């Protein structure tokens, strides 16, 4: 995702010694994309996205700083629907302890995280070869334990339409319960090196199910060499039946002045299923380039190809103009 630049609109209020600031930010992207699967090509030009975020910050004496972000988004094209974007509220204390509550579509751990090495300019392998990003209501506590080292404890529940927000026990419309999960992560970031490793346990596990996740193990790392940034990671799902799905990825991003070029390579492997057809290894890659026209506007071009289990590989490309304000 692109880095949002905070400009344009700001309102400042001082009340009872408290300092509050609200800022409007946004993203706009327009371009052309094409995808080919099973020898059928679909393509077109149009709006990629148009997002608006209202960000508010308040310093509370004796407590810390509260940051709130409220988002509205468009999935592309002119229509009658307004979609909610990501929403979050974060309390940061003087000790560095952070408590964050959010309703959001989190970044893909491999496709957009450290393993991408920053090469996920716009399109990525999430929802293609790698797992699709999911919407969750979540709360996370980040505790700094040493210089550059923090521990994150998080609880998340899959988004649905029942109740206030969502909950893992309200999956009446599904044959299997919507699964919430608890995650403990260890993060390190100092100098050129960044590490993110974690363990996750799921609730509402359906006994002997090949699609109900029991636990997840993941780890990723990136290192900035100066002339290039490299990253790699692995994400493993352990299912109730005993089958395993392992996703791995490695990426590289090379800065070239106002431009950069990058690539990511990924593999998905499944084992332990009763059917040999369900045990497979699939590969994919994405290549791209980004050129900064200014601090807020840039061009992106990307090409991807991956094995989707079809008679032929799925491939596609995207070119677009982006602006952040």
Protein Blocks (a to p, Z undefined) as FASTA:
>chain_A
ZZdddehiacdddeehiacddddddddddddddddeehiacdddddfbdcddddddddde
hibccddddddddeedjdfbdcddddddddddfkopacdddddddddfklmmmmnnopam
mbccehilmccddddddddddddfbehiacdddddddddfehjhiafklcmkbcbdcddd
ddddddddehjbccdddddddehiaehiakbcfbdcdddddddehjaccdddddddddfk
opacddddddddddehjaccdddddddddehiablklpccdddddddddddfblkbccdd
ddddddehiabdcddddddddddZZ
